[in-house]
Amino acid sequence: MDLQKILDQLPELTTTYLSNIVFAALIFFIGRWIARRLADLLEKGLTRQKLEPMLTKFLVNLTYAALTIFVVLAALGRLGIQTASFVAVLGAAGLAVGLALQGSLSNFAAGVLIVLFRPFKLGDYIEAAGVAGTIADIQIFNTVLSSPDNVKIIVPNAQVLAGCVKNYSALSTRRVEINVGVSYHDDLKKVRQVLQEVVSSDARVLKEPACLIAVKEMADSSVNFIVRPWVNSADYWGVYFDLTEKIKIALDENGITIPFPQRDVHVYQEALQK
């Protein structure tokens, strides 16, 4: 009797299972097609934002893989297979992989933030993580710098964002700072005039903001002036080196001395007798 009942229900069961298989197949193939279209749209959007190509490819592949897993689980659920265990296994595997790759994931997350918020770009001269150099490449896990003496420096992205980042190329202008020490016997007004003439003779020095020339301090052996002209960022080092040389020459031509550190030594007669 049970067999007869099964035989009577066989057409209905067959129809149900076939319909589930058909619907599961439709979910799988249509879902994959939608996942691919969404991944393509994401790739186009990230490309328009001029995101780093390697990072764009990684995010697109990651998105497509996540959507595909969701589609597979949906298709299995349509077949009547319990997917809770699969989700638990995937969650445990993801947790294990996350713990094993904690350092790499932090570098990846920092790389994403660097690309999105752009605290610096290729060609910028920065100081970060205790090193300084020109940005040669921004990778998923590392930032590559080229030092002024042409040394390749690879810094993990997490270390770059963990501390202070100084971007010397971010702004169009920079302030040069030169300290000049003169003798206490020199005429300070004349010194200021000479310094002003040297600064004004350099066409790379900007008129605005105006250059600051002032007495910084009265030190042990000299009166120290500070010279602060503003220049375009690209002219910074050229102006710094040229003005330093021109200031020394101009001071010599005008008889203004740059004193050496001096110390008065007092020798008592009692010490000599002993």
ChimeraX commands (.cxc) that place a marker at each C-alpha (Angstrom):
marker #1 position 0.00,0.00,0.00 radius 0.5
marker #1 position 2.86,2.35,0.76 radius 0.5
marker #1 position 4.39,1.49,-2.58 radius 0.5
marker #1 position 1.12,2.25,-4.31 radius 0.5
marker #1 position 0.93,5.57,-2.52 radius 0.5
marker #1 position 4.44,6.42,-3.63 radius 0.5
marker #1 position 3.60,5.45,-7.20 radius 0.5
marker #1 position 0.51,7.63,-7.09 radius 0.5
marker #1 position 2.57,10.60,-5.82 radius 0.5
marker #1 position 5.46,9.99,-8.20 radius 0.5
marker #1 position 4.21,12.28,-10.99 radius 0.5
marker #1 position 3.63,15.10,-8.51 radius 0.5
marker #1 position 7.02,14.57,-6.85 radius 0.5
marker #1 position 8.75,14.40,-10.20 radius 0.5
marker #1 position 7.08,17.60,-11.31 radius 0.5
marker #1 position 8.02,19.33,-8.04 radius 0.5
marker #1 position 11.66,18.23,-8.16 radius 0.5
marker #1 position 11.98,19.07,-11.85 radius 0.5
marker #1 position 10.51,22.50,-11.26 radius 0.5
marker #1 position 12.92,23.06,-8.36 radius 0.5
marker #1 position 15.84,21.97,-10.53 radius 0.5
marker #1 position 14.72,24.27,-13.32 radius 0.5
marker #1 position 14.22,27.21,-10.96 radius 0.5
marker #1 position 17.58,26.52,-9.28 radius 0.5
marker #1 position 19.30,26.46,-12.68 radius 0.5
marker #1 position 17.58,29.72,-13.64 radius 0.5
marker #1 position 18.63,31.31,-10.35 radius 0.5
marker #1 position 22.20,30.14,-10.90 radius 0.5
marker #1 position 22.64,31.25,-14.52 radius 0.5
marker #1 position 20.64,34.46,-14.28 radius 0.5
marker #1 position 22.28,35.27,-10.95 radius 0.5
marker #1 position 25.73,34.79,-12.43 radius 0.5
marker #1 position 24.80,37.02,-15.35 radius 0.5
marker #1 position 23.59,39.75,-12.97 radius 0.5
marker #1 position 26.71,39.35,-10.85 radius 0.5
marker #1 position 28.92,39.80,-13.91 radius 0.5
marker #1 position 26.96,42.88,-15.03 radius 0.5
marker #1 position 27.24,44.42,-11.55 radius 0.5
marker #1 position 30.97,43.67,-11.46 radius 0.5
marker #1 position 31.37,45.32,-14.88 radius 0.5
marker #1 position 29.47,48.40,-13.69 radius 0.5
marker #1 position 31.69,48.58,-10.63 radius 0.5
marker #1 position 34.80,48.32,-12.80 radius 0.5
marker #1 position 33.61,51.15,-15.05 radius 0.5
marker #1 position 32.80,53.33,-12.05 radius 0.5
marker #1 position 36.17,52.73,-10.40 radius 0.5
marker #1 position 37.95,53.34,-13.71 radius 0.5
marker #1 position 36.16,56.69,-14.08 radius 0.5
marker #1 position 37.39,57.57,-10.60 radius 0.5
marker #1 position 40.93,56.83,-11.84 radius 0.5
marker #1 position 41.50,54.23,-9.17 radius 0.5
marker #1 position 44.75,52.29,-9.24 radius 0.5
marker #1 position 44.27,49.49,-11.87 radius 0.5
marker #1 position 45.51,46.68,-9.62 radius 0.5
marker #1 position 43.16,47.72,-6.82 radius 0.5
marker #1 position 40.27,48.08,-9.27 radius 0.5
marker #1 position 40.77,44.55,-10.58 radius 0.5
marker #1 position 41.02,43.16,-7.05 radius 0.5
marker #1 position 37.80,44.86,-5.89 radius 0.5
marker #1 position 35.92,43.78,-9.01 radius 0.5
marker #1 position 37.00,40.15,-8.61 radius 0.5
marker #1 position 36.18,40.21,-4.90 radius 0.5
marker #1 position 32.71,41.63,-5.60 radius 0.5
marker #1 position 32.02,39.05,-8.32 radius 0.5
marker #1 position 33.14,36.18,-6.06 radius 0.5
marker #1 position 30.90,37.37,-3.20 radius 0.5
marker #1 position 27.87,37.73,-5.50 radius 0.5
marker #1 position 28.52,34.30,-7.03 radius 0.5
marker #1 position 28.61,32.67,-3.58 radius 0.5
marker #1 position 25.29,34.34,-2.76 radius 0.5
marker #1 position 23.78,33.04,-6.03 radius 0.5
marker #1 position 25.02,29.47,-5.38 radius 0.5
marker #1 position 23.52,29.51,-1.88 radius 0.5
marker #1 position 20.22,30.77,-3.27 radius 0.5
marker #1 position 20.17,28.01,-5.91 radius 0.5
marker #1 position 20.95,25.33,-3.30 radius 0.5
marker #1 position 18.18,26.69,-1.09 radius 0.5
marker #1 position 15.74,26.38,-3.98 radius 0.5
marker #1 position 16.68,22.70,-4.27 radius 0.5
marker #1 position 15.73,22.24,-0.63 radius 0.5
marker #1 position 19.28,21.88,0.64 radius 0.5
marker #1 position 19.88,23.44,4.03 radius 0.5
marker #1 position 22.46,26.20,3.48 radius 0.5
marker #1 position 22.90,27.19,7.12 radius 0.5
marker #1 position 25.78,24.75,7.51 radius 0.5
marker #1 position 27.46,26.11,4.38 radius 0.5
marker #1 position 27.17,29.65,5.69 radius 0.5
marker #1 position 28.64,28.57,9.03 radius 0.5
marker #1 position 31.55,26.85,7.31 radius 0.5
marker #1 position 32.20,29.88,5.10 radius 0.5
marker #1 position 32.05,32.17,8.14 radius 0.5
marker #1 position 34.51,30.01,10.09 radius 0.5
marker #1 position 36.84,29.80,7.09 radius 0.5
marker #1 position 36.65,33.56,6.61 radius 0.5
marker #1 position 37.46,34.14,10.27 radius 0.5
marker #1 position 40.43,31.78,10.12 radius 0.5
marker #1 position 41.79,33.40,6.98 radius 0.5
marker #1 position 41.25,36.86,8.47 radius 0.5
marker #1 position 43.22,35.99,11.59 radius 0.5
marker #1 position 46.01,34.40,9.56 radius 0.5
marker #1 position 46.26,37.37,7.22 radius 0.5
marker #1 position 45.62,40.09,9.79 radius 0.5
marker #1 position 48.72,42.09,8.89 radius 0.5
marker #1 position 48.14,41.78,5.16 radius 0.5
marker #1 position 44.48,42.73,5.52 radius 0.5
marker #1 position 45.38,45.83,7.51 radius 0.5
marker #1 position 47.83,46.82,4.77 radius 0.5
marker #1 position 45.14,46.18,2.16 radius 0.5
marker #1 position 42.58,48.28,4.06 radius 0.5
marker #1 position 45.12,51.08,4.41 radius 0.5
marker #1 position 45.86,50.84,0.68 radius 0.5
marker #1 position 42.16,51.21,-0.10 radius 0.5
marker #1 position 41.97,54.29,2.13 radius 0.5
marker #1 position 45.05,55.79,0.47 radius 0.5
marker #1 position 43.55,55.33,-2.99 radius 0.5
marker #1 position 40.11,56.63,-1.95 radius 0.5
marker #1 position 41.15,59.68,0.09 radius 0.5
marker #1 position 44.41,60.38,-1.75 radius 0.5
marker #1 position 46.58,61.99,0.93 radius 0.5
marker #1 position 49.30,61.84,-1.73 radius 0.5
marker #1 position 49.66,60.82,-5.38 radius 0.5
marker #1 position 52.34,59.61,-7.74 radius 0.5
marker #1 position 55.20,62.10,-7.94 radius 0.5
marker #1 position 54.56,63.72,-4.55 radius 0.5
marker #1 position 57.46,64.08,-2.13 radius 0.5
marker #1 position 56.35,62.89,1.30 radius 0.5
marker #1 position 57.70,61.97,4.70 radius 0.5
marker #1 position 55.99,59.06,6.46 radius 0.5
marker #1 position 56.83,56.04,8.63 radius 0.5
marker #1 position 60.26,57.51,9.37 radius 0.5
marker #1 position 61.34,57.75,5.71 radius 0.5
marker #1 position 61.10,60.37,2.99 radius 0.5
marker #1 position 60.99,60.20,-0.79 radius 0.5
marker #1 position 59.02,60.66,-3.98 radius 0.5
marker #1 position 55.99,58.41,-4.50 radius 0.5
marker #1 position 56.95,55.93,-7.23 radius 0.5
marker #1 position 54.03,53.51,-6.90 radius 0.5
marker #1 position 50.95,52.93,-4.73 radius 0.5
marker #1 position 50.27,49.20,-4.52 radius 0.5
marker #1 position 47.57,47.20,-2.74 radius 0.5
marker #1 position 49.75,46.32,0.24 radius 0.5
marker #1 position 52.74,48.70,-0.02 radius 0.5
marker #1 position 53.72,52.22,-0.98 radius 0.5
marker #1 position 56.95,52.50,-2.96 radius 0.5
marker #1 position 59.13,55.59,-2.47 radius 0.5
marker #1 position 62.22,56.77,-4.29 radius 0.5
marker #1 position 64.64,58.57,-1.96 radius 0.5
marker #1 position 66.58,61.66,-3.09 radius 0.5
marker #1 position 69.69,59.47,-3.53 radius 0.5
marker #1 position 67.66,57.08,-5.74 radius 0.5
marker #1 position 67.06,54.28,-3.22 radius 0.5
marker #1 position 63.86,52.26,-3.57 radius 0.5
marker #1 position 61.93,52.23,-0.27 radius 0.5
marker #1 position 58.97,49.88,0.24 radius 0.5
marker #1 position 56.71,50.83,3.15 radius 0.5
marker #1 position 53.64,48.79,4.25 radius 0.5
marker #1 position 50.50,50.86,3.79 radius 0.5
marker #1 position 49.41,50.33,7.40 radius 0.5
marker #1 position 52.62,51.96,8.62 radius 0.5
marker #1 position 52.13,54.89,6.24 radius 0.5
marker #1 position 48.72,55.74,7.70 radius 0.5
marker #1 position 49.63,54.82,11.28 radius 0.5
marker #1 position 51.51,58.07,11.87 radius 0.5
marker #1 position 51.96,61.58,10.55 radius 0.5
marker #1 position 52.25,62.03,6.78 radius 0.5
marker #1 position 54.01,65.17,5.53 radius 0.5
marker #1 position 53.22,65.91,1.88 radius 0.5
marker #1 position 55.65,68.53,0.64 radius 0.5
marker #1 position 54.10,68.60,-2.84 radius 0.5
marker #1 position 50.43,68.96,-1.89 radius 0.5
marker #1 position 50.44,72.78,-1.87 radius 0.5
marker #1 position 51.63,75.00,-4.70 radius 0.5
marker #1 position 53.89,77.21,-2.55 radius 0.5
marker #1 position 56.37,76.64,0.26 radius 0.5
marker #1 position 58.34,78.84,2.64 radius 0.5
marker #1 position 62.12,78.67,2.59 radius 0.5
marker #1 position 63.82,79.25,5.93 radius 0.5
marker #1 position 67.47,80.35,6.17 radius 0.5
marker #1 position 69.22,81.29,9.41 radius 0.5
marker #1 position 72.03,83.86,9.22 radius 0.5
marker #1 position 74.31,84.71,12.14 radius 0.5
marker #1 position 76.25,87.99,12.22 radius 0.5
marker #1 position 78.63,89.59,14.70 radius 0.5
marker #1 position 77.41,91.73,17.57 radius 0.5
marker #1 position 79.60,94.53,16.17 radius 0.5
marker #1 position 77.82,94.64,12.79 radius 0.5
marker #1 position 75.16,97.20,11.87 radius 0.5
marker #1 position 71.86,95.28,12.00 radius 0.5
marker #1 position 70.12,97.75,9.69 radius 0.5
marker #1 position 72.81,97.22,7.07 radius 0.5
marker #1 position 72.55,93.44,7.50 radius 0.5
marker #1 position 68.80,93.59,6.94 radius 0.5
marker #1 position 69.31,95.74,3.83 radius 0.5
marker #1 position 71.85,93.33,2.35 radius 0.5
marker #1 position 69.61,90.33,3.01 radius 0.5
marker #1 position 66.65,92.12,1.43 radius 0.5
marker #1 position 68.66,92.95,-1.69 radius 0.5
marker #1 position 69.78,89.33,-2.10 radius 0.5
marker #1 position 66.24,88.02,-1.74 radius 0.5
marker #1 position 64.76,90.62,-4.09 radius 0.5
marker #1 position 67.31,89.79,-6.78 radius 0.5
marker #1 position 65.99,86.24,-7.15 radius 0.5
marker #1 position 63.05,86.19,-9.58 radius 0.5
marker #1 position 61.83,82.88,-8.18 radius 0.5
marker #1 position 60.94,84.48,-4.84 radius 0.5
marker #1 position 57.25,85.37,-4.72 radius 0.5
marker #1 position 56.14,88.91,-3.99 radius 0.5
marker #1 position 53.16,87.65,-2.00 radius 0.5
marker #1 position 53.32,86.56,0.75 radius 0.5
marker #1 position 56.12,88.99,1.51 radius 0.5
marker #1 position 59.50,87.69,2.63 radius 0.5
marker #1 position 60.11,87.94,6.37 radius 0.5
marker #1 position 63.55,89.14,7.46 radius 0.5
marker #1 position 63.84,89.54,11.22 radius 0.5
marker #1 position 66.15,89.13,14.19 radius 0.5
marker #1 position 65.44,85.68,15.55 radius 0.5
marker #1 position 67.62,85.66,18.65 radius 0.5
marker #1 position 70.70,87.07,20.34 radius 0.5
marker #1 position 72.76,83.91,20.73 radius 0.5
marker #1 position 75.99,83.33,22.64 radius 0.5
marker #1 position 78.31,84.31,19.78 radius 0.5
marker #1 position 76.08,85.97,17.18 radius 0.5
marker #1 position 72.93,87.85,16.40 radius 0.5
marker #1 position 70.83,85.45,14.35 radius 0.5
marker #1 position 68.59,86.65,11.52 radius 0.5
marker #1 position 65.87,84.53,9.96 radius 0.5
marker #1 position 65.09,84.84,6.25 radius 0.5
marker #1 position 61.76,83.38,5.11 radius 0.5
marker #1 position 60.93,83.91,1.41 radius 0.5
marker #1 position 57.98,82.15,-0.27 radius 0.5
marker #1 position 58.52,80.21,-3.50 radius 0.5
marker #1 position 56.75,77.74,-5.75 radius 0.5
marker #1 position 57.11,74.22,-4.39 radius 0.5
marker #1 position 59.14,73.09,-7.42 radius 0.5
marker #1 position 61.70,75.89,-6.78 radius 0.5
marker #1 position 62.21,75.17,-3.07 radius 0.5
marker #1 position 65.63,73.50,-3.06 radius 0.5
marker #1 position 67.02,75.59,-5.90 radius 0.5
marker #1 position 66.15,78.82,-4.08 radius 0.5
marker #1 position 67.37,77.47,-0.75 radius 0.5
marker #1 position 70.83,76.54,-2.05 radius 0.5
marker #1 position 71.23,79.62,-4.25 radius 0.5
marker #1 position 70.17,82.11,-1.57 radius 0.5
marker #1 position 72.46,80.49,1.00 radius 0.5
marker #1 position 75.44,80.96,-1.33 radius 0.5
marker #1 position 74.44,84.48,-2.42 radius 0.5
marker #1 position 73.91,85.61,1.17 radius 0.5
marker #1 position 77.41,84.48,2.17 radius 0.5
marker #1 position 78.96,86.28,-0.81 radius 0.5
marker #1 position 76.96,89.47,-0.17 radius 0.5
marker #1 position 77.91,89.54,3.52 radius 0.5
marker #1 position 81.59,89.17,2.64 radius 0.5
marker #1 position 81.39,91.96,0.04 radius 0.5
marker #1 position 79.83,94.31,2.58 radius 0.5
marker #1 position 82.31,93.52,5.36 radius 0.5
marker #1 position 79.75,91.76,7.54 radius 0.5
marker #1 position 81.24,88.92,9.55 radius 0.5
marker #1 position 79.78,85.56,10.42 radius 0.5
marker #1 position 81.38,84.81,13.79 radius 0.5
marker #1 position 82.59,81.44,15.02 radius 0.5
marker #1 position 81.39,80.17,18.39 radius 0.5
marker #1 position 83.47,81.79,21.13 radius 0.5
marker #1 position 84.21,80.94,24.74 radius 0.5
marker #1 position 85.98,83.02,27.37 radius 0.5
marker #1 position 88.38,80.88,29.41 radius 0.5
marker #1 position 89.46,82.30,32.80 radius 0.5
marker #1 position 92.64,80.88,34.32 radius 0.5
marker #1 position 93.27,81.72,37.97 radius 0.5
marker #1 position 96.76,82.07,39.39 radius 0.5
marker #1 position 96.00,79.69,42.27 radius 0.5
marker #1 position 95.29,76.90,39.82 radius 0.5
marker #1 position 98.62,77.49,38.08 radius 0.5
marker #1 position 100.54,77.39,41.37 radius 0.5
marker #1 position 99.07,74.04,42.28 radius 0.5
marker link #1:1,2 radius 0.2
marker link #1:2,3 radius 0.2
marker link #1:3,4 radius 0.2
marker link #1:4,5 radius 0.2
marker link #1:5,6 radius 0.2
marker link #1:6,7 radius 0.2
marker link #1:7,8 radius 0.2
marker link #1:8,9 radius 0.2
marker link #1:9,10 radius 0.2
marker link #1:10,11 radius 0.2
marker link #1:11,12 radius 0.2
marker link #1:12,13 radius 0.2
marker link #1:13,14 radius 0.2
marker link #1:14,15 radius 0.2
marker link #1:15,16 radius 0.2
marker link #1:16,17 radius 0.2
marker link #1:17,18 radius 0.2
marker link #1:18,19 radius 0.2
marker link #1:19,20 radius 0.2
marker link #1:20,21 radius 0.2
marker link #1:21,22 radius 0.2
marker link #1:22,23 radius 0.2
marker link #1:23,24 radius 0.2
marker link #1:24,25 radius 0.2
marker link #1:25,26 radius 0.2
marker link #1:26,27 radius 0.2
marker link #1:27,28 radius 0.2
marker link #1:28,29 radius 0.2
marker link #1:29,30 radius 0.2
marker link #1:30,31 radius 0.2
marker link #1:31,32 radius 0.2
marker link #1:32,33 radius 0.2
marker link #1:33,34 radius 0.2
marker link #1:34,35 radius 0.2
marker link #1:35,36 radius 0.2
marker link #1:36,37 radius 0.2
marker link #1:37,38 radius 0.2
marker link #1:38,39 radius 0.2
marker link #1:39,40 radius 0.2
marker link #1:40,41 radius 0.2
marker link #1:41,42 radius 0.2
marker link #1:42,43 radius 0.2
marker link #1:43,44 radius 0.2
marker link #1:44,45 radius 0.2
marker link #1:45,46 radius 0.2
marker link #1:46,47 radius 0.2
marker link #1:47,48 radius 0.2
marker link #1:48,49 radius 0.2
marker link #1:49,50 radius 0.2
marker link #1:50,51 radius 0.2
marker link #1:51,52 radius 0.2
marker link #1:52,53 radius 0.2
marker link #1:53,54 radius 0.2
marker link #1:54,55 radius 0.2
marker link #1:55,56 radius 0.2
marker link #1:56,57 radius 0.2
marker link #1:57,58 radius 0.2
marker link #1:58,59 radius 0.2
marker link #1:59,60 radius 0.2
marker link #1:60,61 radius 0.2
marker link #1:61,62 radius 0.2
marker link #1:62,63 radius 0.2
marker link #1:63,64 radius 0.2
marker link #1:64,65 radius 0.2
marker link #1:65,66 radius 0.2
marker link #1:66,67 radius 0.2
marker link #1:67,68 radius 0.2
marker link #1:68,69 radius 0.2
marker link #1:69,70 radius 0.2
marker link #1:70,71 radius 0.2
marker link #1:71,72 radius 0.2
marker link #1:72,73 radius 0.2
marker link #1:73,74 radius 0.2
marker link #1:74,75 radius 0.2
marker link #1:75,76 radius 0.2
marker link #1:76,77 radius 0.2
marker link #1:77,78 radius 0.2
marker link #1:78,79 radius 0.2
marker link #1:79,80 radius 0.2
marker link #1:80,81 radius 0.2
marker link #1:81,82 radius 0.2
marker link #1:82,83 radius 0.2
marker link #1:83,84 radius 0.2
marker link #1:84,85 radius 0.2
marker link #1:85,86 radius 0.2
marker link #1:86,87 radius 0.2
marker link #1:87,88 radius 0.2
marker link #1:88,89 radius 0.2
marker link #1:89,90 radius 0.2
marker link #1:90,91 radius 0.2
marker link #1:91,92 radius 0.2
marker link #1:92,93 radius 0.2
marker link #1:93,94 radius 0.2
marker link #1:94,95 radius 0.2
marker link #1:95,96 radius 0.2
marker link #1:96,97 radius 0.2
marker link #1:97,98 radius 0.2
marker link #1:98,99 radius 0.2
marker link #1:99,100 radius 0.2
marker link #1:100,101 radius 0.2
marker link #1:101,102 radius 0.2
marker link #1:102,103 radius 0.2
marker link #1:103,104 radius 0.2
marker link #1:104,105 radius 0.2
marker link #1:105,106 radius 0.2
marker link #1:106,107 radius 0.2
marker link #1:107,108 radius 0.2
marker link #1:108,109 radius 0.2
marker link #1:109,110 radius 0.2
marker link #1:110,111 radius 0.2
marker link #1:111,112 radius 0.2
marker link #1:112,113 radius 0.2
marker link #1:113,114 radius 0.2
marker link #1:114,115 radius 0.2
marker link #1:115,116 radius 0.2
marker link #1:116,117 radius 0.2
marker link #1:117,118 radius 0.2
marker link #1:118,119 radius 0.2
marker link #1:119,120 radius 0.2
marker link #1:120,121 radius 0.2
marker link #1:121,122 radius 0.2
marker link #1:122,123 radius 0.2
marker link #1:123,124 radius 0.2
marker link #1:124,125 radius 0.2
marker link #1:125,126 radius 0.2
marker link #1:126,127 radius 0.2
marker link #1:127,128 radius 0.2
marker link #1:128,129 radius 0.2
marker link #1:129,130 radius 0.2
marker link #1:130,131 radius 0.2
marker link #1:131,132 radius 0.2
marker link #1:132,133 radius 0.2
marker link #1:133,134 radius 0.2
marker link #1:134,135 radius 0.2
marker link #1:135,136 radius 0.2
marker link #1:136,137 radius 0.2
marker link #1:137,138 radius 0.2
marker link #1:138,139 radius 0.2
marker link #1:139,140 radius 0.2
marker link #1:140,141 radius 0.2
marker link #1:141,142 radius 0.2
marker link #1:142,143 radius 0.2
marker link #1:143,144 radius 0.2
marker link #1:144,145 radius 0.2
marker link #1:145,146 radius 0.2
marker link #1:146,147 radius 0.2
marker link #1:147,148 radius 0.2
marker link #1:148,149 radius 0.2
marker link #1:149,150 radius 0.2
marker link #1:150,151 radius 0.2
marker link #1:151,152 radius 0.2
marker link #1:152,153 radius 0.2
marker link #1:153,154 radius 0.2
marker link #1:154,155 radius 0.2
marker link #1:155,156 radius 0.2
marker link #1:156,157 radius 0.2
marker link #1:157,158 radius 0.2
marker link #1:158,159 radius 0.2
marker link #1:159,160 radius 0.2
marker link #1:160,161 radius 0.2
marker link #1:161,162 radius 0.2
marker link #1:162,163 radius 0.2
marker link #1:163,164 radius 0.2
marker link #1:164,165 radius 0.2
marker link #1:165,166 radius 0.2
marker link #1:166,167 radius 0.2
marker link #1:167,168 radius 0.2
marker link #1:168,169 radius 0.2
marker link #1:169,170 radius 0.2
marker link #1:170,171 radius 0.2
marker link #1:171,172 radius 0.2
marker link #1:172,173 radius 0.2
marker link #1:173,174 radius 0.2
marker link #1:174,175 radius 0.2
marker link #1:175,176 radius 0.2
marker link #1:176,177 radius 0.2
marker link #1:177,178 radius 0.2
marker link #1:178,179 radius 0.2
marker link #1:179,180 radius 0.2
marker link #1:180,181 radius 0.2
marker link #1:181,182 radius 0.2
marker link #1:182,183 radius 0.2
marker link #1:183,184 radius 0.2
marker link #1:184,185 radius 0.2
marker link #1:185,186 radius 0.2
marker link #1:186,187 radius 0.2
marker link #1:187,188 radius 0.2
marker link #1:188,189 radius 0.2
marker link #1:189,190 radius 0.2
marker link #1:190,191 radius 0.2
marker link #1:191,192 radius 0.2
marker link #1:192,193 radius 0.2
marker link #1:193,194 radius 0.2
marker link #1:194,195 radius 0.2
marker link #1:195,196 radius 0.2
marker link #1:196,197 radius 0.2
marker link #1:197,198 radius 0.2
marker link #1:198,199 radius 0.2
marker link #1:199,200 radius 0.2
marker link #1:200,201 radius 0.2
marker link #1:201,202 radius 0.2
marker link #1:202,203 radius 0.2
marker link #1:203,204 radius 0.2
marker link #1:204,205 radius 0.2
marker link #1:205,206 radius 0.2
marker link #1:206,207 radius 0.2
marker link #1:207,208 radius 0.2
marker link #1:208,209 radius 0.2
marker link #1:209,210 radius 0.2
marker link #1:210,211 radius 0.2
marker link #1:211,212 radius 0.2
marker link #1:212,213 radius 0.2
marker link #1:213,214 radius 0.2
marker link #1:214,215 radius 0.2
marker link #1:215,216 radius 0.2
marker link #1:216,217 radius 0.2
marker link #1:217,218 radius 0.2
marker link #1:218,219 radius 0.2
marker link #1:219,220 radius 0.2
marker link #1:220,221 radius 0.2
marker link #1:221,222 radius 0.2
marker link #1:222,223 radius 0.2
marker link #1:223,224 radius 0.2
marker link #1:224,225 radius 0.2
marker link #1:225,226 radius 0.2
marker link #1:226,227 radius 0.2
marker link #1:227,228 radius 0.2
marker link #1:228,229 radius 0.2
marker link #1:229,230 radius 0.2
marker link #1:230,231 radius 0.2
marker link #1:231,232 radius 0.2
marker link #1:232,233 radius 0.2
marker link #1:233,234 radius 0.2
marker link #1:234,235 radius 0.2
marker link #1:235,236 radius 0.2
marker link #1:236,237 radius 0.2
marker link #1:237,238 radius 0.2
marker link #1:238,239 radius 0.2
marker link #1:239,240 radius 0.2
marker link #1:240,241 radius 0.2
marker link #1:241,242 radius 0.2
marker link #1:242,243 radius 0.2
marker link #1:243,244 radius 0.2
marker link #1:244,245 radius 0.2
marker link #1:245,246 radius 0.2
marker link #1:246,247 radius 0.2
marker link #1:247,248 radius 0.2
marker link #1:248,249 radius 0.2
marker link #1:249,250 radius 0.2
marker link #1:250,251 radius 0.2
marker link #1:251,252 radius 0.2
marker link #1:252,253 radius 0.2
marker link #1:253,254 radius 0.2
marker link #1:254,255 radius 0.2
marker link #1:255,256 radius 0.2
marker link #1:256,257 radius 0.2
marker link #1:257,258 radius 0.2
marker link #1:258,259 radius 0.2
marker link #1:259,260 radius 0.2
marker link #1:260,261 radius 0.2
marker link #1:261,262 radius 0.2
marker link #1:262,263 radius 0.2
marker link #1:263,264 radius 0.2
marker link #1:264,265 radius 0.2
marker link #1:265,266 radius 0.2
marker link #1:266,267 radius 0.2
marker link #1:267,268 radius 0.2
marker link #1:268,269 radius 0.2
marker link #1:269,270 radius 0.2
marker link #1:270,271 radius 0.2
marker link #1:271,272 radius 0.2
marker link #1:272,273 radius 0.2
marker link #1:273,274 radius 0.2
view
